Amino acid sequence: MSTPTTLRAEAEDQASRLPALLARAEHLAGAVLLGAHGRRRAGMGDDFWQYRPAQIGDSRRMIDHRRSARGDQEFVREREWQIAQSVMLWVDQGASMRFSSDKNLPHKAARARLLGLALAVLLLRGGERVGLTGTALPPRRGNPQLMRLAELFCLDDAADYSPPEHRAMIPHARAVFISDFMGPLDGVQTALTKAADRGVRGVLYHVLDPSEEVFPFTGRTIFESVGGTLSHETLKANDLKSRYLERLAARKAELQSLCALTGWQYGLHHTDAPAQSALLWLYGALDARAGMAA
């Protein structure tokens, strides 16, 4: 049970992380240079978007006579598509995410939170509604929502593995799950199945430390979970390498198969790779103009 002193220390620790996370996310989003119009497209709305040459099938009422009078070609005045998309995020807060094989590399959790928040920055700038899966933070617009997202992303889960939240899936929304997916897949399967039943499409983004891809361990090694609940000692760690790599390959195949069955996309990112390229990929995967894989 927490005492007032320990509770205050924990709260101050969480609060100290918040400005740094927000600053990094804003900087990363700014580097992508998509601007506030990144996801705008023609459709129903009140705001002017662009002129385009009239095409066969356009109604005469769509012709902008003032613009057309400047030349010999008729032009249509298009309005901006203003139906905001709801995007729900789940960033794994489990203890397994707080792992880094090198002091110069970010923890998986740090990279996942950065990508999740930077993606939220881009989406909110584009006029979308962003929130979390579940009931803790429904999708909304605006900077206050960004601050609330950052606060919740800074919370740690004591459990080794944290299953995705599958409640309150908004029909026909988009979703992004960011995790190392090292734990049991039952929760992931349940979440994606429920999402598919409600017409929700999205992305499973698999974040791994580079050492988790190569298993560089040899000789006597003690493997311990970050949460401290699991421990295994071996005198010949290299004997485990082939079995570990086979299981990792099988896990990736399971995730890809699950995505194919539910209409989601699978992406893989290593924490030694640039965060900017990961953010660009995630943003592109959610872009409705690109079309989610079905």
Salt bridges, closest charged atoms under 4 A:
GLU12 OE2 - ARG8 NE 3.00
ASP13 OD2 - ARG17 NH2 3.18
GLU26 OE1 - ARG125 NH2 3.18
ASP58 OD2 - ARG52 NH1 2.95
ASP64 OD2 - ARG77 NH1 3.92
GLU74 OE2 - ARG60 NH2 3.00
GLU78 OE2 - ARG52 NE 2.70
GLU80 OE2 - ARG40 NE 2.66
GLU128 OE2 - ARG39 NE 2.54
GLU151 OE1 - ARG148 NH1 2.97
ASP156 OD2 - ARG17 NH2 3.19
ASP156 OD1 - ARG98 NH1 3.68
ASP156 OD1 - ARG113 NH2 2.40
GLU165 OE2 - ARG167 NE 2.91
ASP180 OD2 - LYS108 NZ 2.82
GLU212 OE2 - LYS108 NZ 2.72
GLU213 OE2 - LYS252 NZ 2.74
GLU213 OE2 - HIS270 NE2 2.67
GLU233 OE2 - ARG220 NH2 2.77
GLU254 OE1 - ARG251 NE 3.74
ASP287 OD2 - ARG289 NH2 2.95
